Every structure is written in C-alpha cells, then in structure tokens.
Amino acid sequence: LVAESRRAGLLQFIPDPKGQLDRWCTPSATLARGGGDCDDLAILCASALRSSGCRAWIIVGWRGRESHAWVEGHDERGAWLLEATSGQVWALGGKRPEPYRAVALLEE
C-alpha cells in the first residue's frame, strides 16, 4: 500500500534539509508530511508490512556512493527488496541487486 501510494504520487520524496543531521521520522509523521526521504519511507513501508503480518526489515547501507535505506523481507514467494522511494520490488535470489550494499539490519 505504501509503495503504491508512492508510485501514485500520494507520498512524495522530501529530502532532509541540507546541513542538518539526518532526521528519521515516525510513520505518522511521514504520513502527516505527505512523504519523506529514504529512511522515512522505509520506516513507513516496513511498519505497514509488519502490521499486516509480513516479515520485513529496514536495511541501512549504500546505493552506489550514497548512504541509503530500503526494506527487505520475505513471504511465501521468497525474499525481496523494496525500494521505498520508488515502490520498485526485486526478488532476492541469494544476493542484492547492484548497487545495493547493506551495512545494518534494523528491527523494532
């Protein structure tokens, strides 16, 4: 639902202000703002997926040369990666697609 809302333009990518510390928003704050940056959207997506009974985690790492956050999880079809900023989903056949490199998995 969150990824569909992002693709439909209901949630916008809103970067944190330059020169300030990275701010991670709660799902309710992200919804109230109408969007957020990669970590805000990943937190919102993971929260929505987990509340529906899906196993999902926030992954922090690198997408190319930029620090980034996204969602990974698995269901009856297997493991997947959800790019919360675009709503795109990849099946994970044993490894992440380039250029994603994980550093940490965040769970609750």
Accessible surface in RSA format (square Angstrom, percent):
REM  Atomic radii and reference values for relative SASA: ProtOr
REM  Chains: A
REM  Algorithm: Lee & Richards
REM  Probe-radius: 1.40
REM  Slices: 20
REM RES _ NUM      All-atoms   Total-Side   Main-Chain    Non-polar    All polar
REM                ABS   REL    ABS   REL    ABS   REL    ABS   REL    ABS   REL
RES LEU A   1   165.09  91.9 129.18  92.4  35.91  90.3 129.91  91.2  35.18  94.7
RES VAL A   2    15.33  10.1  12.77  11.6   2.56   6.2  14.01  12.2   1.32   3.6
RES ALA A   3    13.73  12.6  12.17  18.8   1.56   3.6  12.17  17.1   1.56   4.1
RES GLU A   4   101.78  58.4  97.42  73.7   4.36  10.4  30.41  58.8  71.38  58.3
RES SER A   5    20.21  17.1  18.41  24.6   1.80   4.1   4.81  10.2  15.40  21.6
RES ARG A   6    46.34  19.5  42.21  21.5   4.13   9.8   2.04   2.8  44.31  26.9
RES ARG A   7   140.14  58.8 102.95  52.5  37.19  88.6  58.85  80.4  81.30  49.3
RES ALA A   8    74.07  68.1  35.70  55.1  38.37  87.3  48.72  68.6  25.35  67.2
RES GLY A   9    36.81  45.4   0.00   N/A  36.81  45.4  22.55  61.9  14.26  31.9
RES LEU A  10   130.19  72.5 108.53  77.6  21.65  54.4 111.64  78.4  18.55  49.9
RES LEU A  11     9.15   5.1   9.15   6.5   0.00   0.0   9.15   6.4   0.00   0.0
RES GLN A  12    86.94  48.6  86.94  63.5   0.00   0.0  38.31  81.5  48.64  36.9
RES PHE A  13    91.98  46.0  72.77  45.1  19.21  50.0  72.77  44.1  19.21  55.0
RES ILE A  14    52.23  29.7  51.50  38.4   0.73   1.8  52.23  37.6   0.00   0.0
RES PRO A  15    83.86  61.1  75.28  68.6   8.59  31.2  75.57  62.4   8.30  51.6
RES ASP A  16    24.26  17.0  11.71  11.7  12.54  29.7  11.68  27.5  12.58  12.5
RES PRO A  17    64.93  47.3  51.07  46.6  13.86  50.4  62.20  51.4   2.74  17.0
RES LYS A  18   201.96  98.5 171.28 105.1  30.68  73.1 124.67 112.2  77.29  82.3
RES GLY A  19    89.80 110.7   0.00   N/A  89.80 110.7  44.63 122.5  45.16 101.1
RES GLN A  20   121.10  67.7  94.51  69.1  26.59  63.3  31.58  67.2  89.52  67.9
RES LEU A  21   167.25  93.1 153.23 109.6  14.01  35.2 156.10 109.6  11.15  30.0
RES ASP A  22    86.50  60.6  56.41  56.1  30.09  71.2  37.64  88.6  48.86  48.7
RES ARG A  23   112.36  47.2 107.69  54.9   4.67  11.1  61.63  84.2  50.74  30.7
RES TRP A  24   107.09  43.0  77.92  37.7  29.17  68.5  70.42  37.5  36.67  59.5
RES CYS A  25    13.17  10.0   7.16   8.0   6.01  14.1   5.22  13.2   7.95   8.6
RES THR A  26    80.96  57.6  76.96  78.0   4.00   9.5  75.28 101.1   5.68   8.6
RES PRO A  27    39.11  28.5  39.10  35.6   0.01   0.0  39.11  32.3   0.00   0.0
RES SER A  28    81.08  68.5  72.04  96.1   9.04  20.8  51.34 109.3  29.74  41.7
RES ALA A  29    37.80  34.8  30.86  47.6   6.94  15.8  37.62  53.0   0.19   0.5
RES THR A  30     0.01   0.0   0.01   0.0   0.00   0.0   0.00   0.0   0.01   0.0
RES LEU A  31   104.36  58.1  87.75  62.8  16.61  41.8  88.02  61.8  16.34  44.0
RES ALA A  32    93.24  85.7  48.40  74.7  44.84 102.0  61.43  86.5  31.81  84.3
RES ARG A  33    81.97  34.4  52.61  26.8  29.36  69.9  44.06  60.2  37.91  23.0
RES GLY A  34    23.37  28.8   0.00   N/A  23.37  28.8  22.22  61.0   1.15   2.6
RES GLY A  35     0.00   0.0   0.00   N/A   0.00   0.0   0.00   0.0   0.00   0.0
RES GLY A  36     0.00   0.0   0.00   N/A   0.00   0.0   0.00   0.0   0.00   0.0
RES ASP A  37    13.10   9.2  13.10  13.0   0.00   0.0   5.39  12.7   7.71   7.7
RES CYS A  38    19.44  14.7  19.39  21.6   0.04   0.1   1.61   4.1  17.82  19.2
RES ASP A  39     5.81   4.1   5.81   5.8   0.00   0.0   0.52   1.2   5.29   5.3
RES ASP A  40     0.00   0.0   0.00   0.0   0.00   0.0   0.00   0.0   0.00   0.0
RES LEU A  41     0.20   0.1   0.20   0.1   0.00   0.0   0.20   0.1   0.00   0.0
RES ALA A  42     0.00   0.0   0.00   0.0   0.00   0.0   0.00   0.0   0.00   0.0
RES ILE A  43    29.52  16.8  28.67  21.4   0.85   2.0  28.67  20.6   0.85   2.3
RES LEU A  44     7.95   4.4   7.95   5.7   0.00   0.0   7.95   5.6   0.00   0.0
RES CYS A  45     1.58   1.2   0.96   1.1   0.62   1.5   1.25   3.2   0.33   0.4
RES ALA A  46     2.85   2.6   2.85   4.4   0.00   0.0   2.85   4.0   0.00   0.0
RES SER A  47    47.54  40.2  38.47  51.3   9.07  20.9  16.94  36.1  30.60  42.9
RES ALA A  48    38.00  34.9  25.48  39.3  12.52  28.5  32.57  45.9   5.43  14.4
RES LEU A  49    48.49  27.0  47.68  34.1   0.81   2.0  48.49  34.1   0.00   0.0
RES ARG A  50    75.00  31.5  59.38  30.3  15.62  37.2  28.47  38.9  46.53  28.2
RES SER A  51    98.46  83.2  55.49  74.1  42.97  99.0  49.91 106.3  48.55  68.0
RES SER A  52    89.42  75.6  48.42  64.6  41.01  94.5  50.77 108.1  38.65  54.2
RES GLY A  53    66.94  82.6   0.00   N/A  66.94  82.6  37.54 103.0  29.40  65.9
RES CYS A  54    29.44  22.3  16.16  18.0  13.28  31.2  18.15  46.0  11.30  12.2
RES ARG A  55   136.49  57.3 132.50  67.5   3.99   9.5  49.96  68.3  86.53  52.4
RES ALA A  56     0.10   0.1   0.00   0.0   0.10   0.2   0.00   0.0   0.10   0.3
RES TRP A  57    34.61  13.9  33.33  16.1   1.28   3.0  30.19  16.1   4.42   7.2
RES ILE A  58    23.29  13.3  23.16  17.3   0.13   0.3  23.16  16.7   0.13   0.4
RES ILE A  59     2.54   1.4   2.54   1.9   0.00   0.0   2.54   1.8   0.00   0.0
RES VAL A  60    39.55  26.0  39.55  35.8   0.00   0.0  39.55  34.4   0.00   0.0
RES GLY A  61     2.69   3.3   0.00   N/A   2.69   3.3   1.30   3.6   1.39   3.1
RES TRP A  62   101.36  40.7 101.36  49.1   0.00   0.0  83.59  44.6  17.76  28.8
RES ARG A  63    77.06  32.4  70.38  35.9   6.68  15.9  13.66  18.7  63.40  38.4
RES GLY A  64    26.30  32.4   0.00   N/A  26.30  32.4  25.68  70.5   0.62   1.4
RES ARG A  65   231.18  97.1 205.18 104.6  26.00  61.9  80.65 110.2 150.53  91.2
RES GLU A  66   115.80  66.5 111.66  84.5   4.14   9.9  43.28  83.7  72.52  59.2
RES SER A  67    80.54  68.1  64.22  85.7  16.33  37.6  28.09  59.8  52.45  73.5
RES HIS A  68    11.21   6.1   6.50   4.5   4.71  12.1   4.23   4.4   6.98   8.1
RES ALA A  69     2.50   2.3   2.37   3.7   0.13   0.3   2.37   3.3   0.13   0.3
RES TRP A  70     0.00   0.0   0.00   0.0   0.00   0.0   0.00   0.0   0.00   0.0
RES VAL A  71     0.00   0.0   0.00   0.0   0.00   0.0   0.00   0.0   0.00   0.0
RES GLU A  72    16.83   9.7  16.83  12.7   0.00   0.0   4.55   8.8  12.28  10.0
RES GLY A  73     3.21   4.0   0.00   N/A   3.21   4.0   0.61   1.7   2.60   5.8
RES HIS A  74    67.90  37.1  65.42  45.5   2.47   6.3  44.85  46.2  23.04  26.8
RES ASP A  75    41.84  29.3  21.38  21.3  20.46  48.4  23.07  54.3  18.77  18.7
RES GLU A  76   159.86  91.8 112.94  85.4  46.92 111.7  73.42 142.0  86.43  70.6
RES ARG A  77   201.73  84.7 160.94  82.0  40.79  97.1  80.16 109.6 121.57  73.7
RES GLY A  78    32.94  40.6   0.00   N/A  32.94  40.6  31.40  86.2   1.54   3.5
RES ALA A  79    45.37  41.7  34.42  53.1  10.96  24.9  34.42  48.5  10.96  29.0
RES TRP A  80    26.63  10.7  26.63  12.9   0.00   0.0  25.83  13.8   0.80   1.3
RES LEU A  81     0.00   0.0   0.00   0.0   0.00   0.0   0.00   0.0   0.00   0.0
RES LEU A  82    10.90   6.1  10.90   7.8   0.00   0.0  10.90   7.7   0.00   0.0
RES GLU A  83     4.63   2.7   4.63   3.5   0.00   0.0   4.61   8.9   0.02   0.0
RES ALA A  84     0.53   0.5   0.17   0.3   0.36   0.8   0.17   0.2   0.36   0.9
RES THR A  85    19.49  13.9  15.80  16.0   3.69   8.8   9.79  13.1   9.70  14.7
RES SER A  86    51.56  43.6  38.75  51.7  12.81  29.5  43.34  92.3   8.22  11.5
RES GLY A  87     0.44   0.5   0.00   N/A   0.44   0.5   0.00   0.0   0.44   1.0
RES GLN A  88    93.83  52.5  86.45  63.2   7.37  17.5  27.69  58.9  66.14  50.2
RES VAL A  89    86.97  57.2  60.42  54.7  26.56  64.0  60.42  52.5  26.56  72.0
RES TRP A  90    72.01  28.9  68.52  33.2   3.49   8.2  53.77  28.7  18.24  29.6
RES ALA A  91    93.40  85.9  65.53 101.1  27.87  63.4  67.05  94.4  26.35  69.8
RES LEU A  92    28.80  16.0  16.12  11.5  12.67  31.9  16.35  11.5  12.45  33.5
RES GLY A  93    82.18 101.3   0.00   N/A  82.18 101.3  45.02 123.5  37.16  83.2
RES GLY A  94    80.19  98.9   0.00   N/A  80.19  98.9  43.25 118.7  36.94  82.7
RES LYS A  95   162.40  79.2 146.82  90.1  15.58  37.1 104.50  94.1  57.90  61.7
RES ARG A  96    82.95  34.8  71.44  36.4  11.51  27.4   8.28  11.3  74.68  45.3
RES PRO A  97    32.61  23.8  21.35  19.5  11.26  40.9  32.41  26.8   0.20   1.2
RES GLU A  98   151.57  87.0 128.22  97.0  23.35  55.6  61.91 119.8  89.66  73.2
RES PRO A  99    57.87  42.2  56.32  51.3   1.55   5.6  57.46  47.4   0.42   2.6
RES TYR A 100    15.92   7.4   6.22   3.5   9.71  25.3   2.70   2.0  13.22  16.3
RES ARG A 101   132.41  55.6 128.19  65.3   4.22  10.1  64.07  87.6  68.34  41.4
RES ALA A 102    42.21  38.8  13.16  20.3  29.05  66.1  13.31  18.7  28.90  76.5
RES VAL A 103   105.56  69.5  71.31  64.6  34.25  82.5  77.47  67.3  28.09  76.2
RES ALA A 104    41.97  38.6  32.34  49.9   9.63  21.9  41.88  59.0   0.09   0.3
RES LEU A 105   100.55  56.0  75.40  53.9  25.14  63.2  75.40  53.0  25.14  67.7
RES LEU A 106    68.76  38.3  64.62  46.2   4.14  10.4  66.99  47.0   1.77   4.8
RES GLU A 107    98.30  56.4  69.24  52.4  29.06  69.2  17.00  32.9  81.29  66.4
RES GLU A 108   189.88 109.0 105.85  80.1  84.03 200.1  75.34 145.7 114.54  93.5
END  Absolute sums over single chains surface
CHAIN  1 A     6561.3       4952.8       1608.5       3866.9       2694.4
END  Absolute sums over all chains
TOTAL          6561.3       4952.8       1608.5       3866.9       2694.4
